[in-house]
C-alpha cells in the first residue's frame, strides 16, 4: 500500500518505496528483445535533444533503442551514437512501416522534432498504435491551437511531460500546481508530468505523486530530454506508466544530485547505472 502524505487523498511524496518493486531488472533468461525496444523520433537540424533522450532510454534498461531521423540527418546521428540504432526516414511511408513493427514497445516524439505538421501527424500515428507513448516539447506545442485533437487521440498509455510554458499552451493555468496537474490529467486522459523543482506526476483517476529530489543543477539545457528518455526506457520494459513516470522523475533527480555542481545534460545518462545499482542492493 502506498503511504499517504496527508496532503490530499491519493497524493504521495515520491520515493523508491512507491515503485521499486516494479522497477524492471534484467533476468538470466532475458535477451535484448525481451527487455523492450524504445523508438524515438529525432529531428533536424536540432539533433542533440533526441540523442540525449536515446542514451537515457538505453541507460534506463531498454534492450534496444532506435532513433528514426530524416535522411539528411542520418550521418549526424550515426556518427554520435554507437549502441543506439539510427533508422533513416527517406520515403513518405517509412515511418508508418516502423510503427507496423510491434516489437517497438515504447514510443517517444517531441525533443528537437520541430513544431511542424509532420510532428503532429507522427504523434497522432504513435497514439493510434495503442502502445505506450511519451509526448514532450514540440509534440505538445504543435497541438497548442487545438488541444482537443490531441486529447481525443489518447486511447492507450500516454505520458505528457510539459514544463510550465508548454503546459500553459494546452491547459488552464488556474489553481495551484497540484490541482492544475490533476485537472490536466483528467481532461487529457494521459499521465501528466508537470516538470519543475517540485514535479507533479498526475494520473487521470486522481492519483498524484510529488517529486522533490531535483537539485537546482537540473536547470540546464537538455535535462528535460534526458527525463523523457528515462521514462521511455522504463515504459519500453513494460513498467506501469504512472509508476514509470514517478520512477523516472526520482532517478533523474538522484542522478543529478550524484554529480553536483557543473552538471550538464550529457552527464545524466551515465550517472544512472550507479543510482540503479544502489537501488538494487
ZABA-442401 format. One record per residue (C-alpha): x, z, y; residue in three letters. Coordinates in nm, 4 decimals. Each point is the difference from the previous one (the first is absolute). Last residue first. Example, Ala and Ser with C-alpha at 12.3 -4.5 7.8 and 13.67 -1.06 7.14 Angstrom:
2
(pt (1.3670,0.7140,-0.1060),"SER")
(pt (-0.1370,0.0660,-0.3440),"ALA")
This chain:
281
(pt (2.1302,-0.3364,-0.3538),"UNK")
(pt (-0.2194,-0.3049,0.0561),"UNK")
(pt (-0.0561,0.0902,0.3649),"UNK")
(pt (0.3740,0.0341,0.0534),"UNK")
(pt (0.0618,-0.3434,-0.1494),"UNK")
(pt (-0.2749,-0.1541,0.2130),"UNK")
(pt (0.1622,0.1256,0.3206),"UNK")
(pt (0.3421,-0.1233,-0.1107),"UNK")
(pt (-0.1384,-0.3384,-0.1034),"UNK")
(pt (-0.1813,-0.0426,0.3350),"UNK")
(pt (0.3073,0.0133,0.2244),"UNK")
(pt (0.0922,-0.3633,-0.0685),"UNK")
(pt (-0.3388,-0.1171,0.1281),"UNK")
(pt (0.0388,0.1977,0.3277),"UNK")
(pt (0.3378,-0.1094,0.1325),"UNK")
(pt (-0.1123,-0.3461,0.1096),"UNK")
(pt (-0.2562,0.1630,0.2293),"UNK")
(pt (0.2649,0.1607,0.2183),"UNK")
(pt (0.0929,0.3665,0.0008),"UNK")
(pt (0.2635,0.1191,0.2469),"UNK")
(pt (-0.0957,0.3641,-0.0314),"UNK")
(pt (-0.1164,0.1350,-0.3397),"UNK")
(pt (0.0355,-0.1801,-0.3318),"UNK")
(pt (-0.1976,0.2301,-0.2290),"UNK")
(pt (-0.2702,0.0454,0.2621),"UNK")
(pt (-0.0630,-0.3734,-0.0084),"UNK")
(pt (-0.0364,0.0001,-0.3793),"UNK")
(pt (-0.2389,0.2964,0.0153),"UNK")
(pt (-0.2163,-0.1722,0.2594),"UNK")
(pt (-0.0342,-0.3204,-0.2015),"UNK")
(pt (-0.0547,0.1959,-0.3222),"UNK")
(pt (-0.2870,0.1891,0.1675),"UNK")
(pt (-0.1685,-0.3138,0.1346),"UNK")
(pt (0.0383,-0.1824,-0.3304),"UNK")
(pt (-0.1409,0.2926,-0.1961),"UNK")
(pt (-0.3099,0.0090,0.2209),"UNK")
(pt (-0.0551,-0.3757,-0.0199),"UNK")
(pt (0.0566,0.0025,-0.3764),"UNK")
(pt (-0.2432,0.2935,-0.0301),"UNK")
(pt (-0.2770,-0.1980,0.1681),"UNK")
(pt (0.0890,-0.3169,-0.1923),"UNK")
(pt (0.0175,0.1591,-0.3492),"UNK")
(pt (0.3340,-0.1115,-0.1454),"UNK")
(pt (-0.0008,-0.3343,-0.1782),"UNK")
(pt (0.3754,-0.0667,0.0046),"UNK")
(pt (-0.0676,-0.2687,0.2623),"UNK")
(pt (-0.1710,0.2706,0.2041),"UNK")
(pt (0.3168,0.2113,0.0013),"UNK")
(pt (0.2142,-0.2920,0.1159),"UNK")
(pt (-0.2603,-0.0941,0.2607),"UNK")
(pt (0.0048,0.3514,0.1460),"UNK")
(pt (0.3776,-0.0117,0.0267),"UNK")
(pt (-0.0145,-0.3466,0.1550),"UNK")
(pt (-0.2523,0.1010,0.2637),"UNK")
(pt (0.2174,0.2971,0.0939),"UNK")
(pt (0.3042,-0.2283,0.0283),"UNK")
(pt (-0.1885,-0.2260,0.2405),"UNK")
(pt (-0.0908,0.3053,0.2078),"UNK")
(pt (0.3682,0.0900,0.0349),"UNK")
(pt (0.0825,-0.3497,0.1238),"UNK")
(pt (0.0927,0.0929,0.3551),"UNK")
(pt (0.0722,0.3696,0.0498),"UNK")
(pt (-0.2184,0.3020,0.0671),"UNK")
(pt (0.0799,0.1330,-0.3472),"UNK")
(pt (0.2700,0.2165,0.1623),"UNK")
(pt (-0.2812,0.2253,0.1237),"UNK")
(pt (-0.0265,0.1572,-0.3480),"UNK")
(pt (-0.3051,-0.0728,-0.2184),"UNK")
(pt (-0.1028,0.3041,-0.2067),"UNK")
(pt (-0.3504,0.0317,0.1484),"UNK")
(pt (-0.2276,-0.1975,-0.2312),"UNK")
(pt (-0.3694,0.0805,0.0319),"UNK")
(pt (-0.2167,-0.0840,-0.3006),"UNK")
(pt (-0.3632,-0.1064,0.0224),"UNK")
(pt (-0.2968,-0.0281,-0.2347),"UNK")
(pt (-0.3137,-0.1406,0.1612),"UNK")
(pt (-0.1169,-0.2467,-0.2669),"UNK")
(pt (0.1567,-0.2966,0.1851),"UNK")
(pt (0.3461,0.1573,-0.0393),"UNK")
(pt (0.2217,0.1341,0.2791),"UNK")
(pt (0.3780,0.0353,0.0265),"UNK")
(pt (0.0902,0.1521,0.3364),"UNK")
(pt (0.3573,-0.0233,0.1287),"UNK")
(pt (0.1033,0.2957,0.2163),"UNK")
(pt (0.3227,-0.1356,0.1509),"UNK")
(pt (-0.1784,-0.3339,0.0098),"UNK")
(pt (-0.1851,-0.2410,-0.2246),"UNK")
(pt (-0.3701,-0.0335,-0.0680),"UNK")
(pt (-0.0041,-0.0763,-0.3731),"UNK")
(pt (-0.3587,-0.1063,-0.0746),"UNK")
(pt (-0.1142,-0.0550,-0.3593),"UNK")
(pt (-0.2515,-0.2805,0.0250),"UNK")
(pt (-0.3791,-0.0343,0.0108),"UNK")
(pt (0.0201,-0.1057,0.3629),"UNK")
(pt (-0.2687,0.2263,0.1493),"UNK")
(pt (0.0892,0.3038,-0.2136),"UNK")
(pt (0.3736,-0.0360,0.0479),"UNK")
(pt (-0.0457,-0.0423,0.3747),"UNK")
(pt (-0.2233,0.3079,0.0248),"UNK")
(pt (0.2527,0.2127,-0.1868),"UNK")
(pt (0.2892,-0.1288,0.2105),"UNK")
(pt (-0.1885,0.0668,0.3232),"UNK")
(pt (-0.0987,0.3515,-0.1061),"UNK")
(pt (0.3576,0.0871,-0.0945),"UNK")
(pt (0.1434,-0.1451,0.3186),"UNK")
(pt (-0.2420,0.1761,0.2360),"UNK")
(pt (-0.3078,-0.1710,0.1357),"UNK")
(pt (-0.0753,-0.3433,0.1457),"UNK")
(pt (0.2535,-0.2762,-0.0659),"UNK")
(pt (-0.2440,-0.2406,-0.1607),"UNK")
(pt (0.1523,-0.2358,-0.2535),"UNK")
(pt (0.1683,-0.3389,-0.0390),"UNK")
(pt (0.2289,-0.0567,0.2985),"UNK")
(pt (0.0367,0.3754,0.0599),"UNK")
(pt (0.1522,0.0451,-0.3469),"UNK")
(pt (0.2692,-0.2565,0.0769),"UNK")
(pt (0.1083,0.2009,0.3032),"UNK")
(pt (-0.0170,0.3337,-0.1821),"UNK")
(pt (0.2150,-0.1139,-0.2912),"UNK")
(pt (-0.1849,-0.1791,-0.2750),"UNK")
(pt (0.0452,0.0264,-0.3786),"UNK")
(pt (-0.3098,-0.1414,-0.1724),"UNK")
(pt (-0.0193,0.0619,-0.3749),"UNK")
(pt (-0.2287,-0.2013,-0.2268),"UNK")
(pt (-0.1304,0.0528,-0.3526),"UNK")
(pt (-0.2772,-0.2531,-0.0642),"UNK")
(pt (-0.2965,-0.1325,0.1970),"UNK")
(pt (0.1453,-0.0415,0.3493),"UNK")
(pt (-0.1167,-0.3379,0.1352),"UNK")
(pt (-0.2805,0.1436,0.2138),"UNK")
(pt (0.2457,0.2303,0.1737),"UNK")
(pt (0.2235,-0.2885,0.0996),"UNK")
(pt (-0.2756,-0.2216,0.1356),"UNK")
(pt (-0.1532,0.3049,0.1704),"UNK")
(pt (0.3216,0.0452,0.2000),"UNK")
(pt (-0.0659,-0.3253,0.1900),"UNK")
(pt (0.2154,-0.0412,0.3108),"UNK")
(pt (0.2647,0.2442,-0.1234),"UNK")
(pt (0.0197,-0.1647,-0.3446),"UNK")
(pt (0.3481,-0.1484,0.0531),"UNK")
(pt (0.1181,0.3409,0.1184),"UNK")
(pt (-0.0413,0.1465,-0.3486),"UNK")
(pt (0.1977,-0.2620,-0.1947),"UNK")
(pt (0.2486,0.0019,0.2895),"UNK")
(pt (0.0959,0.3652,-0.0640),"UNK")
(pt (-0.1122,0.1208,-0.3417),"UNK")
(pt (-0.2319,-0.0878,-0.2862),"UNK")
(pt (0.0715,0.1453,-0.3446),"UNK")
(pt (-0.1920,-0.1505,-0.2920),"UNK")
(pt (-0.0884,0.1304,-0.3470),"UNK")
(pt (-0.1572,-0.2787,-0.2090),"UNK")
(pt (-0.3554,-0.1229,0.0590),"UNK")
(pt (0.1315,-0.3572,0.0296),"UNK")
(pt (-0.2177,-0.0630,0.3069),"UNK")
(pt (0.2072,0.2462,0.2021),"UNK")
(pt (0.3085,-0.2169,-0.0456),"UNK")
(pt (-0.1900,-0.3109,0.1096),"UNK")
(pt (-0.1276,0.1819,0.3091),"UNK")
(pt (0.3546,0.0998,0.0954),"UNK")
(pt (0.1184,-0.3550,-0.0639),"UNK")
(pt (-0.2674,-0.1489,0.2257),"UNK")
(pt (0.0759,0.2426,0.2832),"UNK")
(pt (0.3754,-0.0551,-0.0249),"UNK")
(pt (-0.0543,-0.3774,0.0023),"UNK")
(pt (-0.2246,0.0232,0.3062),"UNK")
(pt (0.2847,0.1642,0.1859),"UNK")
(pt (0.1174,0.3361,0.1307),"UNK")
(pt (0.3395,-0.0287,-0.1652),"UNK")
(pt (0.1146,0.1153,-0.3454),"UNK")
(pt (0.2786,0.2264,0.1275),"UNK")
(pt (-0.1441,0.2968,-0.1872),"UNK")
(pt (-0.3573,-0.0938,-0.0950),"UNK")
(pt (-0.0627,-0.0704,-0.3646),"UNK")
(pt (0.0199,0.2098,-0.3141),"UNK")
(pt (-0.1089,-0.0445,-0.3628),"UNK")
(pt (0.0209,0.2241,-0.3079),"UNK")
(pt (-0.0382,-0.0877,-0.3686),"UNK")
(pt (0.1363,-0.3538,-0.0001),"UNK")
(pt (-0.0248,-0.0792,-0.3719),"UNK")
(pt (-0.3373,-0.1633,0.0632),"UNK")
(pt (0.1636,-0.3255,0.1083),"UNK")
(pt (-0.2799,-0.1840,0.1814),"UNK")
(pt (0.1248,0.1620,0.3212),"UNK")
(pt (0.3180,-0.2044,-0.0203),"UNK")
(pt (-0.1954,-0.3228,-0.0499),"UNK")
(pt (-0.2069,0.0760,0.3099),"UNK")
(pt (0.3232,0.0389,0.1954),"UNK")
(pt (0.1380,-0.3345,-0.1152),"UNK")
(pt (-0.3196,-0.1915,0.0879),"UNK")
(pt (0.1140,-0.1181,0.3444),"UNK")
(pt (0.3405,-0.1168,-0.1295),"UNK")
(pt (0.3395,0.1550,0.0778),"UNK")
(pt (-0.0326,0.3737,-0.0522),"UNK")
(pt (0.3432,0.1128,-0.1157),"UNK")
(pt (0.0188,0.2927,-0.2454),"UNK")
(pt (0.2768,0.2538,0.0563),"UNK")
(pt (0.0701,0.2446,-0.2818),"UNK")
(pt (0.1411,0.3396,0.0995),"UNK")
(pt (0.3075,0.1040,-0.2002),"UNK")
(pt (0.2287,-0.1831,0.2429),"UNK")
(pt (-0.1602,-0.0200,0.3426),"UNK")
(pt (0.1800,-0.1038,0.3199),"UNK")
(pt (0.1049,-0.3552,-0.0903),"UNK")
(pt (-0.3356,-0.0726,-0.1631),"UNK")
(pt (-0.1919,0.1198,0.3041),"UNK")
(pt (0.1847,-0.2171,0.2514),"UNK")
(pt (0.0237,-0.3014,-0.2334),"UNK")
(pt (-0.3786,0.0107,-0.0685),"UNK")
(pt (-0.1057,0.0048,0.3647),"UNK")
(pt (-0.0719,-0.3727,0.0325),"UNK")
(pt (-0.1991,0.0078,-0.3253),"UNK")
(pt (-0.2338,0.2641,0.1405),"UNK")
(pt (0.0287,0.3298,-0.1893),"UNK")
(pt (-0.1381,0.1767,-0.3067),"UNK")
(pt (0.1931,0.3228,-0.0627),"UNK")
(pt (0.0062,0.1138,-0.3615),"UNK")
(pt (0.0614,0.3470,-0.1408),"UNK")
(pt (0.0390,0.0832,-0.3672),"UNK")
(pt (-0.0004,0.3317,-0.1835),"UNK")
(pt (-0.1521,0.1810,0.2979),"UNK")
(pt (0.1666,0.3400,0.0205),"UNK")
(pt (-0.0056,0.1265,0.3574),"UNK")
(pt (0.3434,-0.1615,0.0448),"UNK")
(pt (-0.1560,-0.3403,-0.0722),"UNK")
(pt (-0.2813,0.0527,0.2488),"UNK")
(pt (0.2489,0.1218,0.2619),"UNK")
(pt (0.2196,-0.3063,-0.0458),"UNK")
(pt (-0.3012,-0.2265,0.0449),"UNK")
(pt (-0.1233,0.1740,0.3153),"UNK")
(pt (0.3392,-0.0210,0.1649),"UNK")
(pt (0.0138,-0.3711,-0.0830),"UNK")
(pt (-0.3523,-0.0477,0.1325),"UNK")
(pt (0.0921,0.1526,0.3362),"UNK")
(pt (0.3353,-0.1782,0.0340),"UNK")
(pt (-0.1326,-0.3560,-0.0084),"UNK")
(pt (-0.1546,-0.0614,0.3415),"UNK")
(pt (0.0497,-0.3792,0.0278),"UNK")
(pt (-0.1843,-0.0231,-0.2364),"UNK")
(pt (-0.2190,0.2221,-0.2135),"UNK")
(pt (0.0099,0.1580,-0.3431),"UNK")
(pt (-0.3055,0.0534,-0.2180),"UNK")
(pt (0.0663,0.2806,-0.2466),"UNK")
(pt (-0.0772,0.0076,-0.3733),"UNK")
(pt (0.0721,0.3094,-0.2116),"UNK")
(pt (0.0263,-0.0307,-0.3790),"UNK")
(pt (-0.0649,0.3058,-0.2143),"UNK")
(pt (0.1973,0.2333,-0.2250),"UNK")
(pt (-0.1388,-0.1744,-0.3102),"UNK")
(pt (0.1676,-0.3217,0.1125),"UNK")
(pt (0.3470,0.1531,0.0395),"UNK")
(pt (-0.0140,0.1542,-0.3461),"UNK")
(pt (-0.1218,0.3413,-0.0994),"UNK")
(pt (0.0230,0.1594,-0.3461),"UNK")
(pt (0.2588,0.2552,0.1085),"UNK")
(pt (-0.2258,0.1119,0.2842),"UNK")
(pt (0.0467,-0.0434,0.3743),"UNK")
(pt (-0.1851,0.2418,0.2288),"UNK")
(pt (-0.3053,-0.0668,0.2129),"UNK")
(pt (-0.1155,0.2927,0.2192),"UNK")
(pt (-0.3296,0.1173,-0.1450),"UNK")
(pt (0.1121,0.3587,-0.0679),"UNK")
(pt (0.1707,0.0073,0.3403),"UNK")
(pt (-0.3201,-0.0753,0.1942),"UNK")
(pt (-0.1312,0.3132,0.1704),"UNK")
(pt (0.2888,0.2307,-0.0970),"UNK")
(pt (0.2356,-0.2394,0.1770),"UNK")
(pt (-0.1318,0.1175,0.3392),"UNK")
(pt (-0.2371,-0.1373,0.2616),"UNK")
(pt (-0.2181,0.2547,0.1767),"UNK")
(pt (-0.3536,-0.0263,-0.1285),"UNK")
(pt (-0.3494,-0.0910,0.1198),"UNK")
(pt (-0.2920,-0.0136,-0.2430),"UNK")
(pt (-0.2161,0.2403,0.2026),"UNK")
(pt (0.1576,0.0521,0.3398),"UNK")
(pt (0.3027,0.1861,0.1337),"UNK")
(pt (-0.0022,0.2655,-0.2734),"UNK")
(pt (0.3219,-0.1391,-0.1431),"UNK")
(pt (-0.1673,-0.0739,-0.3322),"UNK")
(pt (0.1892,0.0053,-0.3306),"UNK")
(pt (-0.0199,-0.3118,-0.2197),"UNK")
(pt (-0.1414,0.0960,-0.3410),"UNK")
